[in-house]
Amino acid sequence: MAGRACLVLLQDMEARSRWLTNPVLRRVAIAAVLATLAMGDLNSAPAAASRPNVNALVLSDQARRLLVLQHRSLQTEFMGCMIGEIREGTIVVHRIAPADVEPSHSTATWVTPYKSCEDAGWTGTVGIIHTHPTGERCWYFFPSTRVATSDAASFARSRYAVDAIMCGDYVVWVGRTLFEQRIVLVRRKQMGASILSGHMGAGDTP
């Protein structure tokens, strides 16, 4: 599994970087290696050419409701399989199904699946989404850098055209261009109340 392999790799790099006493420098060193791996995978993976570029992501009402409920009820990361279709550069997510995850493989800061969405019975999966319960570090590159995070490295190894992070009242997502975009789920003053309709595409802001 790509997620499990990425986790093992990250743990190995953390062990090897313990000689760096400064925790910030240690994280930067690990992230730099992940960035190299992520970019290399994007350029060399045999299936890369078959992954379509997308510029918009549309979430159905069911998908929005599930994400908000998961964010409100769970203190550990949740992973879901986004099931839908690709229409001329736009991914339309009809529903989100729970990924097959061992309870011990979901914590407040990471989650890894036991098996793929397809092996779990979810056909038509177009991407993966997971939550950050604390609403922090919701990015694929560290701020003001092109240093990839572990989420970006994991996406680089996946077969899907899109990846997303649920971060409180909004979703951050990327396609194969790794250009980060946002979808607002609920307005900050209405978190846990009304679910918004519509979507945001390239160039939109929350």
N, C-alpha and C positions, 0 to 999 in steps of 0.2 A: 504494500500500500504506500502511495506517495506521501500521505500525511504522516504515517508511522515512520517511514524512512527519514523524512525531514526532521521529526522529533529526535530520533536517534542521532542524526548528524548534529543537531543543535546541542544536544547533551554532551556529545563528544567534544565539540568545539568549546563549550563552556568549561569542561574539565581541562582542556589543553591551554586555556587562556587564564587560568587561575594565577599565573605568575604576574599578571597585571593587577596590581593592588588597587588601582583606581577603578571603581565599578563602572564609571562612565566610559573610560577607555576600553574596559573589557567588553562592554556592550557594543561599542563602535567597531572593535576588532572582529567580533563575531558577525556583526551586520555586514561588514565589508566583504567577508568571505561568502556570506549568503548572497550578497549582491552579484558577486562574480558568478556564483553557481546559477542564480536566477537568469542572468543575462545569457549565460552560456546555454542553458536549457532552451530558452526561447529561440535561440538562433540555430541550435543543432538538433532539437527533437524532431524525429521523422514525421510525427503527426502535426507539426506546427503549421505546415502549409494548408492543412485541412481545417484548421480552426478559423472560422470567419471573424473578421473585424466587425465590431458592433459599436454604435454611437449613441444608443438609447436603451434604457431598461424600464419596462412597465411592470408594476406589481398589481396583481388583482386584489380585490377587497379581502379575499380569504388570506392571501399572503400577508397583507398588512395587519390584519387582525391577529394572526398567529404570531407575528414578530413582536407586536406590542405586548401580547399576553405572556410570551416567553420572557421578554425583558422584565416584566413586572413580577414574574413568579419565580425565576431561577437566579441563584447566586453563583452558579457555575456556567461555563460556556455551553451554549446550545449550537448544534450543527444541523442544518437542514439541506435537503436536496430541492433545488428550484426546478420544477417541472413545467415545461412550456414549449415554445417554438421560436424560431428566428424568422422574422419577416423583413427582408430588405434592410438589413443592418440594425434592426430593432429586436431585442429579445423581449418576448411577452411571457411573463411568468403567470401561469394559470393557478398554480398552487404550490405550497411548500410542504414537503413530507419530511418527517424526522429521519435523520441518518441513523444507521446502526452503530451505536456508540456504547462501549462498556462504561458503566458508571465510574469505574476507577480511572478511566481515560478522559474524564471531563473535570477540570478544576476551574478556579476563578480566572486563570490566565492562559489556559490552553485546552484544546480538545482535539482528539484524533479518532477517526472512525475505525470500527472493527472490520468492516468490509465496504466495498464501493456502493454507491447508490443503486447501480444496476444489479449488483449481486444481492442487494437487500430487497429487490423487486420493484424498484422505482424506475420504470422505463420513461424515456422522454426527458431525462434530466439535462438541463442546459447549463447549470452552474451550481456552485456550492455557496451557502451563506452560513456564517457563524456569528455569534454574539460576543460582545465585550461587555459583561455585566456592569463593570464600573464606569463604562462610557469613556474610557481613556485609551490612548494609543490607537486610535481608529484611522490608521493610515498604512499605505503600502510602501512608502518611502519616508525616512525620517525627515522632519520639517526642514525646509530650506536646503535639502540635499537630494542626491539621486542614489543614496544608500538604501538598498532594499531591506525590508523587514522580513521576518520569518514567514509572514503571511504572503508576501510577494514571492518568496522562494518556493513556498508550497504550491501557489497558483501556477508558477512556471512549470511545475512537474505534472500538473493535472491535464486532463483531456478536454476540459471544457472551455467555452469561449468567454466566460464571465465568472467573476468571483466577487463576493460582497461581504461586508461587515456591518452588522446591526449595532448601532451605537446610540442607545437611548431613543431620542425622538427622530433620528435620521439614519439612513443607510449610506455607507460609502462603498462604491463599487468600481471595478476596473475591467476593461476588456483586454485584448491582447496587445494594445498599444500602451497599456499601463498608465493611461491618463485617468486620474482619479475624478470621480463625479459623485454627486450627492442626490439622494431622494429624500425629501422631507415626509415623514410618516404622520406626525401630529405636531401641531404648534406647541411651543414650550408651555404655554399657559393652559393647554388642553391635554397634556400628557395623561393618558389613561381615560380620556373622554371621547371626543369625536375623532374619527379616522378620516383623513383627507383623501380626496380622489385626485386622479391625474398622475403625471409623472414628470420627471425632469431629465433632459437629455444633455448633449454636449453644450458646454458654455453656460448652463443655467447655474444659478446660485441659490442657496437656501433662503 
